[in-house]
Amino acid sequence: MSRRRKVLLGIVAVIVIAFIGLQLIPPEKVFSDYKFPGNPPVDAQFQWDSPQTEQLARSACYDCHSNETRYPWYSHVAPVSWLIYDDINVARDSLNFSTWSKREIDVNDIIDQIQQGAMPLPIYLPLHSEAQLTAEQKAQLIAGLQATFGS
Ligand code: HEC
């Protein structure tokens, strides 16, 4: 084996070993403020105005803002897992459809976030076509949120 090849192989080996090493560090060890591992129990405190609104919210928001997250395979692979778990952790803290009551849910803030295109989180969209809402679906979700949580 040429010297050059040995060096290359050595570099690849170090990268592979480092990657395997990362897998031994679970997300909850990375963040000291980690509160919500996996899927805590669901205790819904409100009723959706219609199955359509619920379906839209489930498709676009529930992976982060509920305790019914669907974890894809790559969500278990560090360091991507750390990023995803942190997002879910922070997201459940700012809005949780699985546990929050109607009074706790600020419908105007939610609608603002959708209208600004801030939510669903843009980084989430390329791998989640079901969360890419058309203008019509967005309008339907907003009307449904208003009907469900508006006073
Ligand atoms: C991929 C994860 C993800 C998805 C999907 C997602 N969110 Fe969020 N959301 C977050 C994170 C992370 C935060 C907190 C950090 C921030 O404010 O940027 C947040 C914050 C929020 C907040 C609080 C914002 C504030 O600062 O007051 C609202 C409201 C919200 N999201 C609504 C929604 C709605 C509605 C949907 C679906 C249409 C949605 N989110 C989809 C991750 C997500």
Residues whose N, C-alpha, C, O or C-beta is under 5 A from the ligand:
A	BS01	HEC	A60 C61 C64 D87 V90 A91 S94 L95 D109 I110 Q113 M119 P120 L121 Y124
